[in-house]
């Protein structure tokens, strides 16, 4: 290739080797950083996903990381015109532009070049890279657009890269065999579509800078779940929010339940399909889960497997799990296709459901078969299949599925199918419909022929219903006759027995015994089929630690269990939501306020319907405290009023008492004495009205918040004598129940009241501070009363040196929750360390970005103007720039200069 030809091609090559400008709202995703274990020390990384999954954005993030780490980064945006000859030219130009080496590859480009299908040019390029002193990273974006011959050259580069060359390739498809080989030997890594999906915390990180408090965490969580973390779907939804309007209403309009509005998210994807592909997808949308053989049965197409594989590869409308044989359509796409399916003749729809039923039944997937039998009008077949499979589904945690069938099966069918009735009773017991469960159990017990194991199972259901009804004394009474473990054969019943023994221990004020009960059984005995009851064991363990105020230990148990439950059961499964409620409370106490808010986002309604009373209470109280910590007091009070309404609607007066006590605590912090007096009076009225029909456990559980509300009312009125008396009633109650956080709060308030009453309370305060540090309770003093936190902070500053200075500093953190980071000021131009520019050239570049003249630069650097001109000449050459402003813009474009824009 001649110099003239090379020169004429340069504008195209420059465009292909210039990295795209980073998006305005580029999200740095730490879990996908190059220092993460899955990518660290991998010479070749392929990012493989359909369009809309943020491949280019991830490359932009990695480019920033690499430049900050001192690496030289060459960029290549592939296209269809990059035949082997042009591909080699692009490789050369990428190194020239990204590394500031204008002479790199001169012989290669201006020489004889490379013929189509030959490897001499690429081999020469690799050799020259190896001879440089560069730590070089080559990024190739949209590699799927390369012609087949050039893609073969890229594969050759992947397998023959010298030690100083690292490769990052983004592609929609391809390079499967090449990467399989590299990954086997630990040299390669693949980031697929599932890895690129946004997690909820990442969606929140995108929304907050753009909308602030205008869009709350609940709305963001609903949006995230609607688009299933699909990055392009998130961006389209955010564009709709930016056009104005009430955010919650806009998200509601996009949801599948709104009818057609979701077409704005998926319409253009479906419009790009061929008529044959559209018809194929419409027919397979009959089912939730897709398999090549099932798609063939539904579509009648001989090439169904190949068609499905191509669509998965080329479109972003599928969700593929670990089992690559099975996948599903994105929820929004599936719902849009089902609107088209509903337009088919009823006979065609019934035929599709019958085909699906037969296919699922042959493979033992009975619940799916039952669902399609019902849709096809085969009711008797559907109920029979459901009875066979739903008990196991309930034991594995598929409560939503069972509840759906409970609505579908008529009462007379339920009456003549005892196993189905038992299954429904189990699921209803663990929800707000616990009364219905007890009625179903009563009918089962009417049969004199039932054996002891079934009677015991009915007792488990009954005491579970009592637990969900917030009737702890009735829970104990129902379980007590069976407390000595009966001779059980079923592992899941043994696990449930241990769980109830543990719950009983917590209610009696012995959380350590609860953990011992569970540890004796061990999780290893659960097995995969009974993993759901083992998750309950972990939930109870986390609850026992939180009960004691041991937030660090609670987080250690709850965090991995919640991640596993979210993945396997779903984020809005009742047990996932209950785990999240406990973890949110622990995070809040550790002053991780934003994390607590994210954990509770779009989950409170589930806890209201299907959570235990304690988890609903903990969740709403934590959400209210989060709102107060964020300065939105009216929102906090509204949440507490909602908790009161839930308690009234579900006939759980303890929730009403806790709601009023929490409101009183907030008002006491502002010394609103009359409001606190009224709230204390309301609690007295509720307890007086309810306690006659309640047992000792329930009375003890409400007596503590009752004592605390009177203490807070007295503090608000600055009646220190009455406050002391109320706190002295509360302290033994907290100790008896082993409520560690409440005990520390009570101790600290007693110290404060003693001090206000001119008595000595400092020793008591120091003990409370030390315990709060031990348990990781950062917010306990601030939440107990702001004046207490101020007094404790002053006492800590005035106190003599602690024998353990490190512990003294740590204790002081309890009194000073982390403040939000300061708002950044104006960005100062900063040259990013890299191998492209020398330290002196980076210094000159920073001065140029500040518009200093040559003379001013020379004075600032303490050198002569000729030296400055020499550095400028090198900058012009390395960055291919014509003037000073051009140098600055080129450096910003290449990521070598930050700020100053």
C-alpha positions in Angstrom: 0.0 0.0 0.0 1.4 3.4 -1.0 1.8 6.4 1.3 -0.8 8.3 -0.8 -3.4 5.5 -0.3 -2.7 5.3 3.4 -3.1 9.0 3.7 -6.4 9.0 1.9 -7.7 6.3 4.2 -6.6 8.1 7.4 -9.9 10.0 8.1 -11.8 6.7 8.2 -9.1 5.0 10.3 -9.1 8.0 12.7 -12.8 7.6 13.3 -12.6 3.9 13.8 -9.7 4.2 16.3 -11.1 7.1 18.3 -12.9 6.0 21.5 -16.5 7.2 21.8 -17.2 9.9 24.3 -18.2 8.5 27.6 -21.9 8.9 28.3 -23.0 11.8 30.4 -24.4 9.5 33.1 -21.8 6.7 32.8 -22.2 4.4 35.8 -19.1 3.0 37.3 -19.9 -0.6 38.4 -17.4 -1.7 41.0 -18.6 -5.4 40.8 -17.5 -5.4 37.1 -14.2 -3.7 37.7 -11.1 -5.2 36.1 -9.6 -5.8 39.6 -12.5 -8.2 40.4 -11.5 -11.8 40.7 -13.3 -13.0 37.5 -11.3 -10.5 35.4 -8.0 -10.0 37.3 -4.9 -11.4 35.4 -7.0 -12.5 32.4 -5.2 -11.6 29.2 -8.3 -11.8 27.1 -11.8 -10.7 28.1 -14.8 -11.0 25.8 -18.0 -9.0 26.7 -20.7 -11.0 24.8 -24.3 -9.9 24.9 -27.1 -8.7 22.6 -27.7 -5.0 21.9 -28.8 -2.8 24.8 -26.8 -4.4 27.5 -24.2 -1.7 27.9 -21.1 -3.4 26.4 -19.6 -0.1 25.1 -20.3 1.6 28.4 -18.5 -1.2 30.3 -15.5 -0.8 27.9 -15.5 2.9 28.6 -15.4 2.2 32.4 -12.5 -0.2 31.9 -10.7 2.2 29.7 -10.8 4.8 32.5 -9.6 2.2 35.0 -6.7 1.2 32.8 -5.6 4.8 32.0 -5.7 5.6 35.7 -3.5 2.6 36.3 -0.9 3.7 33.8 -1.7 1.4 30.9 -1.8 2.5 27.3 -5.2 1.8 25.7 -5.7 1.4 21.9 -9.3 1.5 20.7 -10.9 0.0 17.5 -14.6 0.3 16.6 -15.1 -2.5 14.1 -17.3 -2.3 11.0 -18.2 -4.3 7.9 -15.6 -2.6 5.7 -12.6 -3.8 7.8 -11.3 -6.4 5.4 -8.0 -8.0 6.4 -6.0 -5.3 4.9 -7.9 -2.5 6.5 -8.0 -4.4 9.8 -4.2 -4.4 10.0 -4.2 -0.6 9.2 -6.7 -0.1 12.0 -4.5 -2.0 14.4 -1.6 0.2 13.6 -3.6 3.4 13.8 -5.2 2.3 17.1 -1.7 2.1 18.7 -0.6 5.4 17.1 -3.7 7.2 18.5 -4.0 5.6 21.8 -0.3 5.5 22.7 1.1 8.6 21.2 3.4 6.7 18.9 3.1 8.3 15.5 5.9 6.2 14.0 4.5 2.9 15.1 4.0 0.4 12.3 5.3 2.8 9.6 7.0 0.0 7.7 4.0 -2.2 8.0 1.5 0.4 6.6 3.7 1.9 4.0 5.2 -1.4 2.8 3.7 -4.3 0.8 0.9 -4.8 3.3 -0.9 -8.0 3.7 -3.0 -10.1 1.3 -6.5 -11.3 2.1 -6.3 -14.4 4.2 -2.6 -14.0 5.1 -1.3 -13.4 8.6 2.0 -11.7 7.9 0.6 -8.2 8.7 -1.0 -9.2 12.0 2.1 -11.2 12.9 4.3 -8.2 12.2 2.0 -6.0 14.3 2.2 -8.4 17.2 6.0 -8.5 16.9 6.2 -4.7 17.0 3.9 -4.5 20.0 6.1 -7.0 21.8 9.2 -4.9 21.1 7.8 -1.8 22.6 8.0 -0.9 26.2 4.2 -0.4 26.4 1.8 -2.1 28.7 -0.8 -2.1 26.0 -4.5 -2.9 26.1 -6.4 -3.3 22.8 -10.2 -2.7 23.0 -12.3 -3.9 20.0 -15.9 -2.9 20.1 -18.7 -4.4 17.9 -16.5 -7.2 16.8 -19.5 -9.1 15.3 -19.5 -6.6 12.5 -16.1 -7.7 11.2 -16.0 -9.8 8.0 -15.3 -13.5 8.5 -11.7 -13.2 7.3 -11.0 -10.3 9.7 -12.7 -12.1 12.6 -10.3 -14.9 11.9 -7.4 -12.5 12.2 -8.8 -11.2 15.5 -9.0 -14.8 16.8 -5.3 -15.2 15.8 -4.4 -12.1 17.8 -6.3 -13.5 20.8 -4.3 -16.7 20.8 -0.9 -15.1 20.0 -0.8 -12.0 22.1 2.6 -11.2 23.6 2.8 -10.8 27.4 2.6 -7.0 27.3 -0.7 -7.0 25.3 -4.1 -7.5 26.8 -7.3 -7.7 24.8 -10.8 -6.7 25.5 -13.5 -7.5 22.9 -17.1 -6.6 22.9 -19.4 -8.5 20.6 -23.0 -9.6 20.2 -22.0 -13.1 19.3 -19.2 -15.3 18.2 -15.7 -16.2 19.5 -17.2 -19.1 21.4 -14.7 -21.7 20.5 -11.7 -19.4 20.9 -12.8 -18.3 24.4 -13.6 -21.8 25.5 -10.0 -22.7 24.9 -8.6 -19.6 26.6 -10.9 -19.9 29.6 -10.0 -23.6 30.1 -6.4 -22.6 30.7 -7.2 -19.6 32.8 -6.2 -17.0 30.2 -9.7 -15.7 29.3 -12.9 -14.5 30.8 -16.4 -13.9 29.4 -18.9 -11.3 30.6 -22.3 -12.3 29.4 -25.7 -10.7 29.3 -26.8 -11.9 32.8 -23.7 -10.4 34.3 -24.3 -7.1 32.6 -27.9 -6.7 33.8 -28.2 -3.9 36.4 -28.7 -4.9 40.0 -31.1 -2.7 41.9 -28.4 -0.8 43.7 -26.9 0.1 40.3 -30.3 1.3 39.0 -30.6 3.4 42.1 -27.1 4.8 41.5 -28.2 5.9 38.0 -31.5 7.5 39.1 -30.4 9.4 42.1 -27.9 11.8 40.4 -30.5 12.6 37.7 -33.7 12.9 39.7 -32.6 13.3 43.4 -35.6 12.8 45.8 -38.2 13.3 43.0 -38.2 9.6 42.3 -38.3 7.5 45.5 -36.7 4.1 46.0 -40.0 2.2 45.7 -40.6 3.6 42.2 -37.0 2.8 41.1 -37.4 -0.7 42.4 -40.6 -1.2 40.5 -39.0 0.2 37.3 -36.0 -2.1 37.8 -38.1 -5.2 38.3 -40.3 -4.3 35.3 -37.3 -4.1 32.9 -35.5 -6.9 34.7 -32.3 -5.0 34.9 -32.0 -4.6 31.1 -29.7 -1.5 30.7 -31.4 -0.2 27.6 -34.8 -0.7 29.2 -33.7 1.3 32.2 -32.5 4.2 29.9 -35.8 4.2 27.9 -37.8 4.3 31.1 -35.6 7.2 32.5 -36.1 9.1 29.3 -39.9 8.8 29.8 -39.4 10.1 33.4 -37.3 13.1 32.1 -40.2 14.2 29.9 -42.0 15.2 33.1 -45.0 14.0 35.1 -45.6 12.1 38.3 -42.9 9.4 38.4 -45.0 6.7 40.0 -47.8 7.2 37.5 -45.4 7.0 34.6 -43.9 3.7 35.8 -47.5 2.4 36.4 -48.3 3.2 32.8 -45.3 1.1 31.6 -46.2 -1.9 33.6 -47.8 -5.0 31.9 -51.0 -4.5 34.0 -51.5 -1.2 32.3 -52.2 -2.9 28.9 -50.6 -1.5 25.8 -48.3 1.3 27.2 -45.4 -1.1 27.6 -45.2 -1.3 23.8 -43.1 1.8 23.9 -40.3 -0.2 25.6 -40.5 -3.3 23.3 -42.4 -2.2 20.2 -39.3 -1.2 18.3 -37.6 -4.6 19.1 -40.6 -6.6 17.9 -40.9 -4.3 14.8 -37.4 -5.4 13.7 -38.3 -9.1 13.6 -39.1 -10.8 10.3 -42.8 -12.0 10.0 -41.6 -15.6 10.4 -39.7 -14.8 13.6 -42.6 -12.8 15.0 -45.1 -15.6 14.4 -42.7 -18.1 16.0 -42.3 -15.9 19.1 -46.0 -15.3 19.4 -46.7 -19.1 19.5 -43.9 -19.9 22.0 -45.1 -17.0 24.2 -47.8 -19.5 25.3 -45.4 -20.8 27.9 -43.2 -19.1 30.5 -40.2 -21.4 30.1 -38.6 -22.1 26.7 -36.8 -25.2 25.6 -35.8 -26.0 22.0 -38.0 -29.2 21.9 -40.9 -27.4 23.5 -40.6 -24.6 20.9 -40.7 -27.2 18.2 -43.8 -28.7 19.7 -45.6 -25.3 19.8 -44.4 -23.9 16.5 -44.3 -27.0 14.4 -41.0 -25.7 12.9 -38.3 -28.2 12.1 -35.7 -25.5 12.7 -37.1 -24.4 16.0 -33.9 -25.1 17.9 -31.7 -23.2 15.5 -34.2 -20.3 15.3 -34.4 -20.0 19.0 -30.6 -20.0 19.4 -30.3 -17.3 16.7 -32.9 -15.1 18.3 -31.2 -15.5 21.7 -27.9 -14.6 20.2 -29.1 -11.6 18.1 -31.9 -10.0 20.2 -32.0 -8.8 23.8 -35.5 -10.2 24.5 -34.4 -13.4 26.3 -33.3 -14.2 29.8 -30.9 -17.1 29.9 -30.0 -18.9 33.2 -27.2 -21.2 34.2 -28.9 -24.1 32.4 -28.3 -23.0 28.8 -31.0 -25.4 27.5 -33.8 -23.4 29.2 -34.5 -19.7 28.9 -37.5 -17.4 29.0 -38.7 -14.2 27.3 -38.2 -10.9 28.9 -41.4 -10.2 30.9 -42.3 -7.1 29.0 -41.7 -8.8 25.6 -43.7 -11.9 26.7 -46.7 -9.8 27.8 -46.6 -7.8 24.5 -46.5 -11.1 22.5 -49.4 -12.5 24.6 -51.5 -9.6 23.5 -50.9 -10.8 19.9 -51.5 -14.4 21.0 -54.9 -13.4 22.4 -55.9 -12.3 18.9 -55.6 -15.8 17.5 -58.8 -18.0 17.1 -59.8 -19.7 20.4 -59.3 -23.1 18.9 -55.7 -22.3 18.0 -55.0 -21.0 21.5 -56.5 -24.2 23.0 -54.4 -26.3 20.7 -51.2 -24.5 21.8 -52.1 -25.1 25.5 -52.8 -28.8 24.9 -49.5 -29.2 23.1 -47.7 -27.5 26.0 -49.6 -29.7 28.6 -48.6 -32.9 26.9 -45.0 -31.9 26.6 -44.7 -30.8 30.2 -46.6 -33.9 31.5 -44.3 -36.3 29.6 -41.3 -34.7 31.4 -42.8 -34.7 34.9 -43.3 -30.9 35.0 -46.8 -31.3 36.5 -47.6 -27.8 37.7 -46.8 -26.3 34.3 -48.9 -29.1 32.7 -51.8 -28.4 35.0 -51.7 -24.7 34.2 -52.0 -25.3 30.5 -54.6 -28.0 31.0 -56.7 -25.4 32.8 -56.1 -22.9 30.0 -57.2 -25.5 27.4 -60.5 -26.1 29.3 -59.4 -29.5 30.8 -60.4 -28.7 34.3 -60.6 -32.2 35.8 -57.1 -33.0 34.4 -55.8 -29.7 35.7 -57.0 -30.3 39.3 -55.7 -33.8 39.3 -52.2 -32.7 38.2 -52.2 -29.8 40.7 -53.0 -32.1 43.6 -50.1 -34.3 42.6 -47.5 -31.5 42.6 -48.5 -28.6 44.7 -47.6 -30.0 48.1 -44.0 -30.4 47.0 -44.2 -26.9 45.5 -45.3 -25.4 48.8 -42.5 -27.2 50.7 -40.0 -25.7 48.3 -41.3 -22.2 48.8 -43.4 -21.7 45.7 -46.1 -20.0 47.8 -47.3 -17.7 45.1 -48.0 -20.6 42.8 -50.1 -22.4 45.5 -52.0 -19.2 46.3 -52.9 -18.8 42.6 -54.3 -22.3 42.5 -56.2 -21.7 45.8 -58.1 -19.0 43.8 -58.6 -21.2 40.8 -59.8 -24.4 42.5 -63.6 -24.3 43.4 -64.5 -25.0 47.1 -66.2 -28.3 46.3 -63.0 -29.5 44.5 -60.9 -28.5 47.5 -63.3 -30.4 49.8 -62.9 -33.7 47.9 -59.1 -33.5 47.5 -57.6 -33.7 51.1 -53.9 -33.4 50.0 -54.7 -30.2 48.0 -56.6 -28.9 51.0 -53.6 -29.5 53.3 -51.3 -27.8 50.8 -53.5 -24.7 50.6 -53.8 -24.6 54.4 -50.0 -24.5 54.7 -49.6 -21.5 52.5 -52.6 -19.6 53.8 -51.3 -20.0 57.4 -48.1 -18.1 56.5 -50.0 -15.0 55.3 -52.6 -12.5 56.3 -55.2 -15.2 55.5 -54.2 -17.4 58.5 -57.9 -17.6 59.7 -58.8 -19.4 56.5 -56.0 -21.9 57.1 -57.2 -22.7 60.6 -60.7 -23.5 59.2 -59.2 -25.8 56.6 -57.2 -27.6 59.3 -60.3 -28.0 61.4 -62.0 -29.9 58.6 -59.0 -32.2 58.2 -59.0 -33.0 61.9 -62.7 -33.9 61.7 -61.7 -37.2 60.1 -61.1 -39.8 62.8 -58.9 -41.9 60.6 -56.0 -39.5 60.2 -52.7 -40.7 61.7 -50.5 -38.9 64.3 -48.1 -37.6 61.7 -50.9 -35.7 59.9 -52.2 -34.5 63.2 -48.8 -33.2 64.0 -48.6 -31.5 60.6 -52.0 -29.9 61.3 -50.6 -28.6 64.7 -47.6 -27.1 62.8 -50.0 -25.3 60.5 -52.1 -24.1 63.4 -49.3 -22.7 65.4 -47.9 -21.1 62.3 -51.2 -19.4 61.8 -51.1 -18.2 65.4 -47.6 -16.8 64.9 -48.7 -14.9 61.8 -51.8 -13.7 63.8 -49.4 -12.1 66.4 -50.8 -14.4 69.1 -47.6 -15.7 70.8 -49.4 -17.3 73.7 -51.7 -19.3 71.4 -48.6 -20.3 69.4 -47.1 -21.7 72.5 -50.3 -23.5 73.6 -50.7 -25.2 70.2 -47.1 -26.3 69.9 -46.5 -27.3 73.5 -48.2 -30.8 73.3 -45.8 -31.6 70.4 -42.6 -29.8 71.8 -40.9 -33.2 72.4 -40.1 -34.2 68.9 -42.4 -37.0 67.6 -41.1 -39.8 65.6 -41.0 -38.2 62.2 -39.8 -39.7 59.0 -40.1 -36.6 56.8 -36.9 -34.4 56.9 -38.9 -31.2 56.2 -41.1 -31.8 59.2 -38.0 -32.3 61.4 -36.7 -29.0 60.1 -40.0 -27.3 60.8 -40.0 -28.7 64.3 -36.6 -27.2 65.0 -37.7 -23.9 63.5 -40.7 -23.7 65.8 -38.6 -24.6 68.9 -36.3 -21.8 67.9 -39.1 -19.3 67.5 -40.5 -20.4 70.8 -37.2 -19.7 72.5 -37.0 -16.2 71.0 -40.5 -15.4 72.2 -39.5 -16.6 75.7 -36.5 -14.3 75.7 -33.7 -16.8 75.0 -32.3 -16.1 71.4 -29.1 -18.0 72.2 -31.2 -21.1 72.9 -32.9 -20.6 69.5 -29.6 -20.7 67.7 -28.6 -23.8 69.6 -31.8 -25.6 68.6 -31.1 -24.9 64.9 -27.4 -25.7 65.1 -28.1 -29.2 66.5 -30.0 -30.0 63.4 -27.5 -28.5 61.0 -28.2 -27.2 57.5 -26.6 -30.2 55.8 -29.6 -32.4 56.6 -32.0 -30.2 54.6 -31.2 -31.3 51.1 -32.2 -29.5 48.0 -35.8 -30.6 48.2 -36.2 -29.0 51.6 -33.9 -26.0 51.3 -36.8 -23.7 51.9 -37.3 -24.8 55.5 -33.5 -24.4 55.9 -33.8 -20.8 54.7 -36.4 -20.3 57.5 -33.7 -21.5 59.9 -31.3 -18.9 58.6 -34.1 -16.3 58.9 -34.7 -17.2 62.6 -30.9 -17.2 63.3 -30.7 -13.7 61.8 -33.7 -12.6 63.9 -32.2 -14.0 67.1 -29.0 -11.9 66.5 -31.1 -8.7 65.7 -33.2 -9.4 68.7 -30.1 -9.2 70.9 -28.9 -6.1 69.1 -25.9 -8.0 67.5 -26.1 -6.2 64.2 -22.7 -7.4 62.9 -23.5 -11.0 63.4 -27.0 -10.5 62.0 -25.5 -9.1 58.8 -23.1 -11.9 58.5 -26.0 -14.4 58.5 -28.6 -12.4 56.6 -26.6 -10.9 53.7 -25.6 -14.1 51.9 -28.9 -15.7 52.7 -30.8 -12.8 51.2 -28.7 -12.8 48.0 -29.4 -16.5 47.6 -33.1 -16.1 48.3 -33.4 -13.2 45.8 -31.8 -15.3 43.1 -33.7 -18.5 43.7 -37.1 -17.3 45.0 -37.3 -13.8 43.6 -36.9 -10.4 45.2 -40.6 -10.1 46.1 -41.0 -13.5 47.5 -42.3 -13.2 51.1 -39.3 -14.9 52.7 -36.9 -12.8 50.6 -38.8 -9.7 51.8 -38.6 -10.8 55.5 -34.9 -11.4 55.2 -34.5 -8.0 53.6 -36.5 -6.4 56.5 -34.1 -7.8 59.1 -31.0 -6.9 57.1 -32.3 -3.4 56.5 -32.7 -2.9 60.2 -29.2 -4.1 60.8 -27.8 -1.9 58.1 -29.7 1.1 59.4 -28.3 0.6 62.9 -24.8 0.6 61.3 -25.6 3.9 59.7 -25.9 2.5 56.2 -29.0 4.5 55.6 -29.1 4.3 51.8 -28.5 0.6 51.8 -31.4 0.1 54.2 -33.7 2.1 52.0 -32.7 0.1 48.9 -33.3 -3.2 50.7 -36.8 -2.2 51.6 -37.7 -0.7 48.2 -40.9 -2.1 46.7 -41.1 -4.7 49.4 -43.3 -3.1 52.1 -46.5 -4.2 50.5 -45.4 -7.8 50.4 -44.5 -7.7 54.1 -47.9 -6.2 54.8 -49.7 -9.1 53.2 -47.4 -12.1 53.8 -44.8 -11.1 56.3 -44.7 -12.1 60.0 -45.9 -9.4 62.3 -42.4 -8.8 63.6 -40.9 -8.3 60.1 -43.8 -6.0 59.0 -43.1 -4.0 62.2 -39.3 -3.9 61.7 -39.7 -2.9 58.1 -42.0 0.0 58.6 -40.1 1.2 61.6 -36.8 1.1 59.7 -38.4 2.8 56.7 -39.7 5.6 59.0 -36.3 6.0 60.7 -34.6 6.1 57.3 -37.0 8.9 56.2 -36.3 10.8 59.4 -32.6 10.4 59.0 -33.0 11.8 55.4 -34.8 14.8 56.8 -38.3 13.9 55.6 -40.1 13.8 58.9 -43.6 13.9 57.3 -42.8 10.8 55.3 -41.6 9.0 58.5 -44.8 9.9 60.3 -46.9 8.7 57.4 -45.2 5.3 57.3 -45.8 4.9 61.0 -49.5 5.8 60.5 -49.6 3.1 57.8 -48.1 0.6 60.3 -50.9 1.6 62.7 -53.5 1.0 60.0 -52.0 -2.4 59.2 -52.3 -3.4 62.9 -55.9 -2.2 63.0 -56.9 -4.0 59.8 -55.2 -7.3 60.7 -56.4 -7.1 64.4 -52.8 -6.9 65.7 -52.9 -4.2 68.4 -49.2 -4.7 69.2 -48.4 -3.1 65.8 -50.6 -0.2 66.7 -48.8 0.2 70.1 -45.3 0.1 68.5 -46.4 2.6 65.8 -47.6 5.1 68.4 -44.5 4.5 70.6 -42.2 5.2 67.6 -44.1 8.4 66.8 -43.8 9.5 70.4 -40.0 8.9 70.3 -39.7 11.1 67.2 -41.8 13.9 68.8 -39.9 13.7 72.1 -36.7 14.5 70.1 -38.2 17.9 69.5 -39.7 18.2 73.0 -43.3 18.2 71.7 -44.7 17.3 75.1 -48.4 17.6 74.4 -48.2 15.4 71.4 -46.3 12.8 73.3 -48.8 12.9 76.2 -51.7 12.2 73.8 -49.8 9.3 72.1 -49.1 7.8 75.6 -52.7 8.0 76.5 -53.8 6.3 73.3 -51.4 3.4 74.0 -52.8 3.1 77.6 -56.3 2.8 76.1 -55.3 0.1 73.6 -53.5 -2.0 76.2 -56.3 -1.7 78.7 -58.8 -2.7 76.1 -56.8 -5.7 74.8 -54.9 -7.2 77.7 -57.8 -9.0 79.3 -57.9 -11.6 76.5 -54.2 -11.9 76.1 -51.5 -14.1 77.6 -48.3 -13.2 79.5 -46.0 -13.2 76.4 -48.2 -10.7 74.6 -48.6 -8.5 77.6 -44.8 -8.4 78.2 -44.2 -7.5 74.5 -46.5 -4.5 74.7 -45.6 -3.4 78.2 -42.1 -2.5 77.1 -43.1 0.0 74.3 -45.7 1.3 76.8 -43.1 2.0 79.4 -40.8 3.7 76.7 -43.6 5.9 75.5 -44.2 7.2 79.0 -40.5 7.8 79.4 -40.3 9.8 76.2 -43.4 11.8 77.1 -41.8 12.7 80.4 -38.5 13.6 78.7 -40.4 15.8 76.3 -42.1 17.5 79.3 -38.7 17.6 81.0 -40.2 15.8 84.0 -37.0 14.0 84.9 -38.4 12.2 87.9 -41.3 10.6 85.9 -38.9 9.8 83.1 -36.6 8.0 85.5 -39.4 5.9 86.9 -40.6 4.9 83.5 -37.2 3.9 82.3 -36.7 1.9 85.5 -39.8 -0.1 84.6 -38.6 -0.6 81.0 -35.0 -1.7 81.8 -35.9 -5.1 83.4 -38.4 -5.8 80.6 -35.8 -5.3 78.0 -33.3 -7.5 80.0 -35.8 -10.3 80.5 -36.6 -10.4 76.7 -32.9 -10.1 75.8 -33.6 -7.1 73.6 -30.1 -5.8 73.5 -30.6 -2.6 71.5 -33.5 -1.5 73.6 -31.5 -2.2 76.7 -28.6 0.0 75.6 -31.1 2.8 74.6 -32.8 2.5 78.0 -29.4 2.6 79.8 -28.3 5.7 77.8 -31.6 7.5 78.5 -31.3 6.7 82.2 -27.9 8.2 82.2 -29.1 11.3 80.5 -32.1 11.7 82.9 -29.8 11.2 85.9 -27.6 14.0 84.6 -30.6 16.3 84.0 -31.7 15.6 87.5 -28.3 16.7 88.9 -27.2 13.1 89.6 -24.2 11.2 88.4 -24.9 9.3 85.1 -21.6 9.5 83.3 -20.5 5.9 84.2 -23.8 4.5 83.0 -23.4 6.5 79.8 -19.8 5.2 79.2 -21.1 1.6 79.6 -23.9 2.2 77.1 -21.4 3.7 74.7 -19.0 0.7 75.0 -21.8 -1.8 74.5 -23.1 0.1 71.5 -19.7 -0.1 69.9 -19.4 -3.8 70.7 -22.8 -4.5 69.0 -22.2 -2.1 66.1 -25.1 0.2 67.0 -24.0 3.5 65.4 -27.4 5.2 65.4 -28.8 4.2 68.8 -27.9 7.5 70.6 -29.0 9.8 67.8 -32.3 7.9 67.5 -33.0 7.7 71.2 -32.8 11.5 71.6 -30.7 14.2 69.8 -30.0 15.9 73.1 -28.7 12.6 74.5 -26.4 12.3 71.5 -25.1 15.9 72.0 -24.5 15.3 75.7 -22.7 12.0 75.1 -20.6 13.6 72.4 -19.5 16.3 74.8 -18.8 13.8 77.5 -16.7 11.8 75.1 -14.6 14.8 74.2 -14.1 15.9 77.8 -13.4 12.5 79.2 -9.8 11.5 80.2 -7.9 9.2 77.9 -9.3 5.7 77.4 -6.9 2.9 78.4 -7.4 1.6 74.8 -7.1 4.6 72.5 -8.2 2.7 69.4 -11.4 1.6 71.2 -12.0 5.1 72.4 -11.9 6.4 68.9 -14.2 3.6 67.8 -16.7 4.3 70.6 -16.8 8.0 69.6 -18.0 6.9 66.1 -21.2 5.7 67.8 -21.9 9.3 68.6 -21.1 10.6 65.1 -23.0 8.9 62.3 -21.2 9.2 58.9 -22.0 12.5 57.2 -22.9 12.6 53.5 -19.9 13.4 51.3 -19.4 17.1 50.5 -20.5 18.3 47.2 -17.7 18.4 44.7 -16.4 21.8 43.7 -15.3 22.9 40.3 -13.1 20.3 38.6 -9.5 21.2 38.2 -7.7 19.9 35.1 -5.7 16.8 35.9 -3.5 14.7 33.6 -4.2 11.0 34.1 -0.9 9.0 34.7 -0.2 6.8 31.8 2.7 5.5 29.7 1.6 7.7 26.7 2.9 11.0 28.1 6.0 11.7 30.2 5.6 13.4 33.6 6.8 16.7 32.2 4.4 16.4 29.3 1.5 15.8 31.6 2.5 18.8 33.7 2.6 21.0 30.5 -0.8 19.6 29.5 -2.4 20.6 32.8 -1.1 24.2 32.4 -2.4 24.3 28.8 -5.8 23.2 30.0 -5.7 26.3 32.4 -5.0 28.6 29.4 -1.5 29.6 30.5 0.9 31.1 28.0 4.3 29.5 27.2 6.0 32.1 29.4 3.6 31.5 32.3 4.1 27.7 31.9 7.9 28.2 31.9 7.7 30.3 35.1 5.4 27.8 36.8 7.7 24.9 35.9 11.0 26.7 36.5 12.3 26.0 33.0 13.0 28.0 29.9 10.5 28.8 27.2 12.4 26.6 24.7 12.0 23.6 26.9 8.2 24.3 27.1 8.2 24.5 23.3 10.0 21.2 23.1 7.3 19.5 25.2 4.6 21.2 23.2 6.1 19.8 20.0 6.0 16.3 21.5 2.4 16.7 22.6 1.4 17.9 19.2 3.0 14.8 17.6 1.7 12.2 20.1 -1.8 13.5 20.2 -2.0 14.3 16.5 -3.0 17.9 17.3 -2.6 21.1 15.3 -2.7 23.7 18.1 -2.9 24.2 21.9 -6.7 23.9 22.1 -6.6 20.9 19.9 -4.1 19.2 22.2 -6.4 19.8 25.2 -9.4 18.5 23.4 -7.6 15.4 22.0 -6.3 14.6 25.5 -9.8 14.9 27.0 -11.2 12.7 24.2 -8.5 10.0 24.8 -9.1 10.1 28.5 -5.6 11.5 29.2 -7.0 14.7 30.8 -9.8 14.9 33.4 -11.7 18.0 34.4 -11.5 21.5 33.0 -14.4 20.8 30.5 
